[in-house]
Each structure stands twice: as C-alpha cells, then as structure tokens.
Amino acid sequence: MTASAPVHGTWEPHPAARWEDAFLSGNGRHGVMVLGDPHAERVVVTHHTLVRPNGRDPRPPRLADDLPGLQDRLLAGDVRAAEDFTDGRPLQWVQPFHPAFQIRLRRPADTCHDYRRDVDFTTGVVRAACAGWTSRVFVSRADDVIVQQVTGPGLTLGIDLDPHLPGAPAGLGIGHGAVLTPEGALLSLRARYPDGDRACTGVTQVTVTGGTTTLVPPGVRIEGARSVLLLTRVHRHTGELDVVAEGRALRDLPGAYDELLDRHTALHRTAYERVTLDLAADPAERSLPGSELLKQPRGAALLERLFAAGRYHLLSASGLFPPRLTGLWTGDWNTAWSGAFTNDANLSLQTASAAAAALPEVTEALANLVHRQLPDWRDNARAIFGTRGAVAPAHTDGESGHSYHYNREYPLHLWTAGADWLLKPLADHDETHGTRDPRTAAAFAEVALFYEDFLTRTDENGHLVVVPSYSPENRPANASWGTINAAMDLSAARHALRTAAAYHPDTPEAARWHALADRLPPHRINEDGALAEWAWPGLTDSYDHRHLSHLYGVWPLDEITPYDSPELAAAAHRALELRGAENDSAHGHLHHALVAARLRDAGRVAHALGQVLDGDFFHASLMSAHYPKRDVYNADAAHTLPAVLIEMLVQSTPDRLVLLPALPSAYPEGALRGVRTRFGAGLDLTWTRDGATAVIRPGRTHRVELRTSSGAESLHLVAGEDRVLTLRTR
C-alpha cells in the first residue's frame, strides 16, 4: 500500500535546549529525559515514587454524621447546601511529583560534525551522536536500571550527579558520595526533604574501559577511555540508604551494554510492536525530524508518528504506577497540579487505549495503583458517607488514596463515580482476554456495597436519588457545585452495580445489585434537546466547560449508543454540539473526539483532532502540553491520541464490532494492525477510498453483531479460525 513503513521513532538535528524537548525513556518506575548535548550532556532522572512532603493532612474529612442533614437541605431545594459541607480545611494539594537529579557529562569543547539525536520506540534507546562521540540511554524493564553508554576514541569526561534543577527547594539537604572502584567509580547523591527524615538517593556505578579515572569531588574525571557505562538507580526512603549495598547490586548486573539491552528489549519491543498504524503518509514527510513534522499538522505522517510516540510513552510511563499528569517525567520541582494521578478525567483518558491497543502492561499498572489504595478508599466511604465499600479520590500522589483535595469550588470529596471509572479498564481487560481477575471482582463488589448503603433517598416517582452529587469539574448555571443526580454519577452507579453482579452471578448480592441499578432514574433530556448534565429537574446546564463528564454513558461506557438507545444518543450528540472548549485544555478536545467517535460523527472527530494538531500542543520530544502553544508540560494529549485514532476505526463490546465508525476524510487509506476486541479477537483493518478488509482472529467461539456503514449483520466467530470481511467505504 505504501512506499515505506511508518517511522517508529523520532529525531532532531540539534540537542534539546529545554527539558520539555528532551527525548524520553522509561520502564514504568525509572524515567530519563535526555537532552543530548555532546559537550555538556544532561540526563534528568525521575522515579514514580518521588513526591515531596508538603505538610498536607491526608485524612479524609469525617462528615458522615452530617450527611443526612446535607441530603435533606439539597432535596428541599437549597442549591448551595454543599458549600459548607467540609471540615474547614483549606484546599490541600497532594504531594508534588519531582525529578531526582541530572547526570552531567562534560567533554572538552571541540568541533561536532553530523550531530543527530534520536529515540527508537521499538527499543526505548535514546541516542545522541556526532563525529567521535556517541551516547545511548535506555531504562531497562528487565533489570529496573538506567543504562547509559558513552563511546568514542580517547574519551575525556567529567561525570557528576547534579541536584540543581528548576524549583528545587532551598531547604534540601544534599549529600554527595564518590569512591573509586576496580571497575571505575561509584557515585551517589542524597537529597533529604526539609523538616523530616524522608529522602531520595541516587546511585550510579561507573564502569570505564581503557583510560584512567580520578576523583574530582563531587564526581569523577575520566581520561583516554574507549567507553564508559553508567548504571543508575533511585530510591525514596526514610533514614539512610546503604549505598555500598546498592553499588554491589549494580555491579552484579550483566556488565555489557548489549546484554542489558537484549534483556530489556525482549520485554519492551514485544509490547510496543503489538499494534501499528499506517496512514499511507508521504515517505519524504516520514523522514523529517519531529520539529519539522509538527509544522505540517494536518499531514498523515505526523499522525502516524504521534500514534507511535503515544503508545511508546504510555508503555514507558506504566509499571509501578500508570502515568501521572506528566507521565513519568518532569524537569521541574514545581510540577503543575502536583504532577498527580488525576482521576476525574486525565488518568482514564491517558489509559483509554490499553485494552484495544494491546498494552496489558498499562492495565496492570493501573491495577497496581487501584489495589494498593483500596484500604484508603474504604476509609473515604466510612468517613465521608458513613457506608461500607469504597470511594476513590479525585487526586492521588500514589502514596495515599484518601480524599483530602477539595474546597468550595471543587467539592471533589463528594464525587462518587471515580471508582467505577478507574475499574472500567480492568473489566475491559478481563473481557478482552477472557479472564476473571478476582481482585477486580472484589473491587467492584466493594463499590456495589457503597451504593447499597449510600442510595437510600428516593424521589416522588420512587427512583433512587444520588445526593450529594458532583459532575467534575462543572456546576449548574443556577446552582452550586454539589447537587443532585449528576448524569455521570447515575451512569457510574448503574455500571458498577451491574458489573459487580456480573462478576458474582447467581448470588443474593447480584440480585440486590441488579434491583438497585434498576431503581436509578433515567437520564433527562433538557429543553435544548441535549442530554442534561444533571437529571434533577430545575438544574440548568453550563455548556462552556472542558470536562464532558455527563457523556460518561457514551464513552467509556456502552450505556448510550446509536444502536441500542438512539433517542439518548441523539440527545448526547446535541450535548456534544453545545459543549464549549472553555480553556482549550488538550484533554477536553480529545475527550470530545472519543465521544464523537462513539456517536459516529467523523466530522466532529476531525475537528477535535484539528484543535490539538493545529494548536501547537506538542514539544519536539512528542510529549504534549496541557494548553496551546506548548504551555504546561502534560501527557494527556500524547497518551490519549492513540485511543482516539483506534476508536474512529474500530470499536467493540463483548457482543458487538463496529468498523470504520468515524473515519475523517483526510485519511482515505491506511492499516491498523493488532488491535484487540472485547470479545477476545485480534483484528487487522486495511482501508482505501474504495473498500476495506478486516481480518478477525478469534480467541474464543462467539457470536457478535457487526456494524458498518452498510448496516448490521450477525457474525459467528470460531476460535482459531480467521474471518475475513470485505467492506464498502463509500
């Protein structure tokens, strides 16, 4: 179909002048940002656990005794009742994510010909090279270590670990260590946070081939070497870290760069190459550096590369935890919004492609966060609502899952839909792989128990009422933020109860949960013909907002579809038409695109994509920004974009396959290979202006409904037997 294959990497002809443009590598624990200066190289080191103590009070507010009174007031029409439903604390941010330090390599100034900086998405290796010097860096998934090799004839290098990064607090207690070893040297850097005994320590084993090594505190100087290998790890800890023992652990790793790379690549390449996208781009455009490609925002080559980079960065940021607001990376201690895991949209958008894009590593990282914090979710339910079960917070730093980030304008402690949104990808994973994770089943059961105890109020029609209720991060035009029957809360409660019942069939609990879900009220269509953000009568919609929480039933749920609920789908589409972009947040545009794809609106998908592609949201690193003109480093767009591109081409439920639901006309031919469906099949899709071919590879025997532009038909799929479909595209 195409003259050349899509590019699985990106490159630049110059070093990065800003940390935001540094190329990235990571293994879901450690991360690096490589700037690539041949004379003053800086490799910024990060780790998912690095959050700075900030004196916050991590307890959830104890408000349960006052909850009945709040419910009475809201139901009686007091639209501002929730504004004083707090324990009087000021707004507290979660502990902010921060970088560890930078590894500095200084070389004598000389002429540097033929410079190139690149990152290979298939291996995670970031390379910078010019005549006489090459640096290669990757972060091993196999050995959890940062690996950097510098080669060149007669290398002269000064190496040290430097804590001086933007925003570093003045009260940091810094301690350096440097000792010579038979291999070369062992360097360490300890940074103790102010007002406590918690610290983070980095240890780098330097192995030198040829030449001499001398101590030049706080680092070393190497002269006449053929190659230098640096192995680095970071630990966050209390008290002291045994640097000598960590040095021994690093020396016990394989001593050859190639062996370390092979061990890592076996894991990384396998995951990265499962899914590919080819949009038949111009080979000349494919050869351009990323910064030049970004100047052609409507070109197919850019979208191909952003898809590849998005999967690469998402995989690289996922391991111990899923991605933060900044993925796994930051070069500044003052990370926007604390670099938190933000659960009321951002995290779920970033991980949206995990099941379909065949990245179970991402789902497992999300599961790690969820299951580690479930005890705190139980505390939230008891303290705030006086119930059993579990309630997720809107923000977390990875350490605490308690709800303590809230104030009058953002009563996030009242948001009860978060647990369902965080668990939804875990259920999708089970459907995709035909498994039943007992941890996911147990977590959904806890959420269902919360709703059993919480949903006790009814309206005049006998429907259950979600009160208090909150639609992140919006408010009705005629009421305050804490209200009644937010559409998202209704959808999430229904989904959580029914999913919990599905995980526990033929039990008394399942019958109760189904009955409870059936008693929730239907969605409301407002006077504009739009699905109302609040189903409670009298609450007026506020349309100009970045969040689309009320369309949760369309995406990521399958509650509202053009096939099963056309009237509600039409109302949801009207709500999408009326929604403004507010402050132009990247996550708002791409959330809009995901909902539009589910509603089969290719034009609206194209427009939302265009807002991001034309808005200068991407750095030369192909990591993204939160606002246009590369304002505020943020991973939302980078990690969410692959999900948008998959959803406009392939959608699935356990019983349905939708092909080419919302393909923009700008991409008339291409191929998407390796995607997974929620009925357990792999799928390859190719399309041209005249037609399309889908090859379905079922993992289990199943009957599904096929939806295309031609209508609907039933497909009987047999495990192990490929099914080839030929479609019309016009």
N, C-alpha and C positions, 0 to 999 in steps of 0.2 A: 504494500500500500504506500509506503513512504520511502524516500530516497535514503534516509538514515534513521537510526534508532534515536529515541529521546535521550537527552543528556541526564545521567544520574549523578549529578554533582554540579558545582558552580565554581567560578574562578574570577580573579581580579588581577589586573596588571600592576597593582600598587599595594603596599601594606595598608592596613586599616589605620586611619588617623583617629578614629573614635572607637571606643569599646563596643558601641552598638553595631559597628560594621565588622567586628571580629567574627571569624568563622568558628563554628560551634561543634563540639563533640561531647558525648556523654553516655553514661551507662545506666541512667536512672538513679544513681547515687552521687557519683562524682561528675562534675562537668568542667569543661575548659572553654575559654574564649581566646582564640589565637589571633594576635594582631599581625604577626608576620614580618616585623621589621628586621632586615638582615644584620643590622648593626646594633640595634637596641631592642631585641625581641622581648615581648611581654606575653606571657600566658597567664590569664586570670583564672584562678582555681575556685570552683564553687562546690558545695555539697548540699544535698537536700535537707540535712538536719540543722543547717546553720541559721538559727534565728536568734536575734539579740534580745535579752531580757529587757523589758520596758516598764516594769513595775505594775503591770496590769493585775487586776483581781480576776482570776479565771473561774470564779464560782458562777453558776447560773443564778439569776435572781430568784429568791424564794417568794413567789407571788401566788401560789396555788390557793391559799386561803381567801384571797381577794378576787379570785377568778369568777365565782358566781355573781358577785356584785357587778363586775365589769360586763358580764353577759347580760344581766338584767338591764343595765343602762343602754347598751348598744341596741338591744331588742326593743327598748322603749323609745328609740329614736334619737338618743344622744350621740350625734355623729362625731363628737370629739372625746368621747369617754376614754378611749385608749391612750390618750396623750399623757396621762399621769399614771399609767399602769407600768411603773418601773420601781426600782428600789432606790432611786435618787442618784445613782452613779452617773457621772458624765460619760460621754462616748469614749470607749476604750478600743483602740486598735489591737489586733493580735500582734504577737512578737514579730518584728520585721525580719524578713529574709535578707541575708547579706553575703557578699563574697568573702573568701578566706584570705587570699593574698595573691600576689602575682609572682611568678617565676621570671626573673630577669636574666637575660643572656646578653652580655655586652661583647662586641667584637671591635677590633680596630677599624676605623673608617677606611674604606677602600672603594674602588670602582665596582659597581654591582651591575653586570650586564644580564639581560634576558630574564628579568625578575618575573616570577609568577607565583601567585598564592591561590591554592585551590582546596576544595574539600570533596572527597569521594563518598557519596551517600551509601554506596554498597559496602564500604569497609569502615566508615567513620574516621578515616585518616585525613587530617588537615596538614597540608604540605605548603611550605614556603621555600623557594629556591631561587638562586641566581648563580652565576659562574663562581665556582669554588665553595659553595655553601648550600646545604640542604637541611631543613628541619622538618621532621614528621612527628605528629602528635595524634594519639588516639586514647580513648578511655575504654579499658577492657571490660567487657561484660563477663568474661570468664574468670578473671583474677581480681576484679574491683581495684584497679590501679590505673593511674595516669601514666602513660608511656610517652616519652619524648626522646627522639634520637636526632642528634646533630652530626653531620658528616662533612668532611672536606679535608683537603690536604693541609697539614700543618696548622690545625685549628688552634687559635688562641681565643679563650673565652673567660670572661668573668661571670660567675653564677652566684646569685643570692636570692633569698625569699624576701619579698618586699611587702610590708603590710600597708603601705601608704596609698590607699585607694580613695576616691572621692567619697566624702561623707563619713569617713571613719571617725568615731567619737574620740575626743581628746583624752578621755579617761581610760582608754585601753591600756592594759598592762602588757607590754611587748617584751618577749624574751627570745633571743636568738641562740642557736647552737650550731657549731660547725666542728667536726672532727675528721681527721684523715683516717681512711680505712685501706686495707690492702687493695680493694677494687678502685678506690678513688677518694670519696668523701661521703659523710652523712651530714645533711643539713636539716635543721629543724627551726620552726617558728611557732611560738606560743603566744596567743592573744587572749588575755583574761578580760572578761567583761567587767565594767565598773560595778562596784557595790555587790560583790558576790564571789563565789568560788568557781563559777562555771567558766569554761574556756574552750577554745578550739586550738588544736595543734596540727600543724602540717609537718610531714617528714618526707624528705627527698633523699633517696640513695643515688649517688652519682658514680657511675662506672665509666672509667676512662680507658680507652685503648690507645696505647702509644703516648708519648709526651710525659709531662710532669704536672703534678698537682701540688699547689701550695695553699695554705690558709691565708685568706685576706679577709678577716672578720668584717661583716657577719657572713661572708661567703668564702668562695674559693676562686683561685685563678688557675687556669689550665693552659699549658703551652705545648705546641708541637704535637697535638693529638690527631689521630685519624678519625676517631668517632667518640662521641660522648652519649651515654644512655642515662636518662633520668627517670626514676620510678618514684611516684609521689602518691601519698595518701593523706587524707584529712580525717580527724576525729573530733567530735564535740563531746565534752566530758566535764565532770566535776573533779576537783582535786588535780592531781598530777597525772600525766600520761607517761608510761615507760617508753621513752624514745629509743632506748637501746634495743628493747624487745621488738619494737616496730621496725627498726632497722634490720634486725635479723630476719623478720618475716619478709621484708622486701628482698633481702639477699637470697632468700630461699626460693624465690620465683625463678622461672627459666631466665637464663642470663642473656639470651639472644633476642633481639628485636623481632626477627622474623618468626620465631617460635611463639612469642607472646601475641603477635598479630594473628597468626594462624588460629590460635586457641580462641581469640576474640571473634574473628571473622566467621568462624563456624556457627556462632550464635547470631551475630548481627546480620550478616548477609542473608542467612536463611529467612529471617523475619522481614527484612527490608524488601526482598525480591518477590515476596508472595503476590503482590498486586502492582500492576503497572498501568500507566495511562499514556496513550499515543494519540495526539490530535493532528497528526499529519502536518506538522509545522515545517516551515521553510528550513532546510538544513543550514543555510547561512545564518539565520537567526539563532538556531540552536547552538552555534559555535560562539556566540557573543558572550562576553563577561556579564555577570548578573546585573551590574550597574547600568550597562548599556541596554540590556534586555528590558529593564524596568522603564526605560524611556519609550518603549513600544508597548504600552499597557494592554492594548487590545489584540496583540499577537498571540497565536496559538502556542508558540514556543515558550512564552512567559508562563502561561497557564500550566503547560506540561512541567516546567521546572518548579513552579510553586507547589504543584501536587506532589512531586518527588521530594522537594525540600520539606513540605509539611509532614509527610509520613516519616521522613528521616528525623526531623526534630522531635516529633511526637514520640517515636520509639526511643530516641536518645534521652528524653526527659522522663521516661517512665521506668520505674523499677521499685525502689523502696517506697516511693510515692508516685502518684500521677503528676502531671505538670502543674506548676504554680501559675500565677498570673504572668510570670516571666519565664515559664518553662522550668528550666534547671539553671538559669543563667542570670547574672546581673554583674555589672562592673561598678556599682554604686551602693554604698551602705544605706542611702535614703531611697530605698526601692518604693515606687508608687504603690499606694494601698497596701503597704507592708509586704508586697510580693506573696500575698496569702493564697490559699486554696479558697476560691470564692465560689460558693455552691449554689447561688441563686441564679446563675446562668453560665458563668465563664467556664468553670470546670466541666460541666456537662457538654457545653459546646465544643470544647477542646477535645474531649474524648469521644465525640459523636461517631467517629468513623471506625472505632475499634473493632466492632464485630464484622461489619461489611468489608473493611479494608484488611481483614485477616491479621490483626495485631492483638492476639490474646495476651501478649505481654503488657499492653496498656490496660486491659480489663483487670488483669491480676494486680497491677499497681494500684488501680482504683480500689479493688477489693482489699488490698493491704491497708489502705487508709481507713476504709469503712469499718472493717472488723476490728482494727486496733482501737477505734474510737467508740465502739458500741457501748461500753460501760458509761462513757460520758453522755451519750445520747439518752441513756436511761435516766441519768441524773437530771437532764433537761426536762424530760417528761414529768418526773416527780416534782421537781422544784417549781416549775412554771405552771404546770397544768394539773398537778395532783393525780396523775394517772400512772398506770403501768406502761410498759412498752418503751418506745424510743422516738426521739425527735432530734433531727440533725440541725446543727448550727448553720448559719449563712456564711460564716467565715471561720477558717481554722488556720493555725500556723503549722499544723502537723503534729504538734505535741498535745494540745488539748482539743477535745471535741465538745467542750461546753459552750453554751450560748452566753456570751458576755459582750458582744459587739452590737449595740443598739442605742438608739436615742429617740427623741420625739419624731424627727423626720424620717428615721429609718428604724421602725419598731421590729427589727429583724428577729427578736425573740418570740414574736407572735406567728412567725412563718412556720407552718406545719407540713408543707409539701416537700421539703428538702430531702427527707429520707427516701421517698419514692423516686425522686429524680436521680439520686445517687445510686439507688439499687437497680434502676431500669436497665443500664448496660450489663449488669451481672445476669439479669434474667434473659436479655438478648443473647448473651454468650451461651447460656445453657440451651436455649432454643437452637442456636446455630450449630452447636456441637452435639446436640442430642444427649446432654448430660443433666444431672440434677445435683448441683453443689449444695450439700447440707447446710453450709454456712449461709448461703443466700436464702434458702428456705427458712432457716431460723430467724434471719434478719427481717424478712417480710412478715413473719409471724409476730415479731415484736412490734412492728409498725401497725399491724392489724389490731393488736392488743391496745395500743394507744388509741386508735379510733374507737374501739369498743367503749373505752372509758370516757373519751372526750366528746363523742357525738351523742349528747343527751338532750339537747334542746330541739324543739320542733316548731314549724311554722303553722299557720292556720289551716294548711292543707295536709298536715301530718307528715310533711317532709322533714328530714333532719336538717339542722342548720349548723354550718361551720361558723362558730362565733367564739372568740375573735378570729378574724381572717385578714390576710395580707397578700397583696399582689405586688411582688418585687418589681421595681422599687418605686411604684407609682401610687397615686391616690385618686379617688374620685374628684371630679371638679367641684362637687358640692359637699364634701365630707373630708374627714381627716384620714390618715393612713391606715389605722387599724379599724376594720369594718366587719362586714358580714358577707359570706358566700362568694369569695373571690373565685372566678372560674377555674384558676389553676388549682386551688385547694379542693374544689369539687372533683376535678378530673383525677388529681393525685390520690384522693381518698378512695374513689371508685377503683382505680387501677391497683392500688396497694392491697385493698381488701380482696379483690377478685384474684390477684396474683398469689396472695398468701393462701387463698382457698385452693388454687390450682396446685400449689406445692404440697398441700396437705389434703388430698382428696379423701372422700369417704370418712371424714371425721366430723364430730359435732361442731368443732370450731369452724370448719369450712362452711357448713350450713349457716352458722350465725353470721359469718363474714359476708357471704353472698346476700343474705337477707338485709344486712346493714347497708351494703352497697346499693341495693335496690331501693332503699328508702331515701337516698340522697336526691335533692331536687334536680330537675333538668337544667340545662343551660338556658339563658334568656337571650332573646333577640331584641335589640333596642329599637328606638324609633327611627334610627338611620338604617335599619335593616342589617346591622352588624351584630356579631356575637358579642355580648356585653362582657366587659371585664369583671363586673360584679353582678351576680344573678339576683341580688336582693333588690326588690322594687324601689325606685326612687333614687338610686345611686347613678350619677351621670358620668359617662366615660370621659377620660382625659386622653386625647389621641396622640399628642406630640410627645412621645417617650421612646427611649432606646430599647427598653425591655418589651418583650412580647409574651409575657407570662400567661396571659389569658388564652393564648393559642396552643397551650401545652397539650390539649387534646388532639390537635392536628399533628404536631411534632413536639416531642419524640413519640408520643403515644399514637395509637391507631384508633382512638375513640371516635374521631370525626374524620370521615373520608368521603371523597366524591362518590364512592361506590355503595357504601352502606348507609350513609346519612347525608344525602345530597342537600337537604334543606339547611342543615347545620353547616355543611361545607361551604355553601353559598354565603351564609352569614359570616363564617370565618374569613372567607375571601373578601367580603366587604370590610370587615375589621382590618384586614391587611391593607386594603386600599386607603383607608382613612388614617393609618398609622404614620406619624411623622418620624423623622430620624433624630429629633431632638439635638443632641450634641455631636452627632456624626461618629459615635463610637463604632469601631470595626465590628465588635460582637453583635451590635444591633443590626447592621447591614446583613451580616451573614446568617444571623438567626432569621431575618426576613426571608432570605433566599431559601433556607431549609423549609420553612413553612410554605413558601410559594411552590417549591418543587413538589411537596405532598399534594398541593391543590392543582397541580398540572398547569401552572402558569409559567411558561418558558420566558415570556417577555419580562415578567417581574423578577425571575431568577437572573436574567441577563442584566437588568437594571441594577439590582443589588450588587452583583459581582462588579459591575462597572463602577459603582460608587467606591469600592475598595481599590480596584485596579487603577482607576484614574486619580485617586485621592492621595497618592504618594504615601501609602501606608507601610511600604516595605523598605528595610535597610538593605545595604549591599550584601549583608550576611544572609538575606532572605528570611530573617526573623522580622516580625512585624511590629507595628506601633498601635497604640490604642486609639489615637486621633490622627486625622490627616496631617500631611507634611511631616511624617515621622516623629510625631510628638508623643512621648512616653512609651518606652520600650515595653512590649506586651505581646504575649504569644497567642492571643485569641484568634487573630486572623490567620496566622501561619498554620495553626493546628486545626482550625475549623474548616478551612477551604477544601481539603480533600473530601470531607463529608459532604459538602455542597455538590462537588463535582460527581460524586458517586450517586447521590440522591437524584440528580437531574437525569441520570442514565439508568439506574437500577434501584428499585425499592422492593422490599419483601416483608412479609409477615409469616407466621408459621403455616398459613394456608393460602398465601397469595404471592404472585410475582408480577411486578409492574415493570415493563421495559420501555425505555425512552419516554418517560412521562413529561419531561420538561427540558428538552434539549434546545439551547439557544441556537438560532440560525447561523451564528458566527462560527460554529464548529460543525461543518457539514459532514466531516468524515473523521473516523478515529477508531480506537480499540481500547477497551478496558478489560484487562485480563486478571483472573484470580480472585475476583470478589466472592464473598461468602453470603449465603442467604440464610434466613432464619428458619427455613425448612430443611437445612442440612445439606445443601448442594453448593458446589463451586460453580462459577459461571464466567464464561468469556463472552464478551459482546463486541462485535465489529459493526460499523455502520458507514454508509456512503450516502450521497444525495438520493440514490435510487432504492436502497434497501438496506436491510440489516440481517445479521446472522447471530444467533445466540447458541452457544454450546453449554448445556446444563449437565453437570456431573454429579448425580445424586449420591449422597452417602447413606440414604435410607429410602425405603419404598414409601411413597406418599402421593396423595392426590392434591393438587393445588389449582387455584384459579389463575389463569394467565390474563393480564390486562395489557392491551396495546392500544394504539390509535385506532385499530380496526374493531375493537370491542373486547368481549370476554369469551374465553373458552376454558374447558377443563383439561388439565394435563395429568396423566397418570405416570409418575416417575418411579422407576425401578432402580433400587440400589445397585451401583456398579455398572449401569447401562447408560452411556451418554445419550442425551437427547438433543438433536439439532433442530432449531427453529429458524425459519426464514420469514422475515417481516417486511412490510412496506413502511417506508419513512415519509411518504407523501401521497 
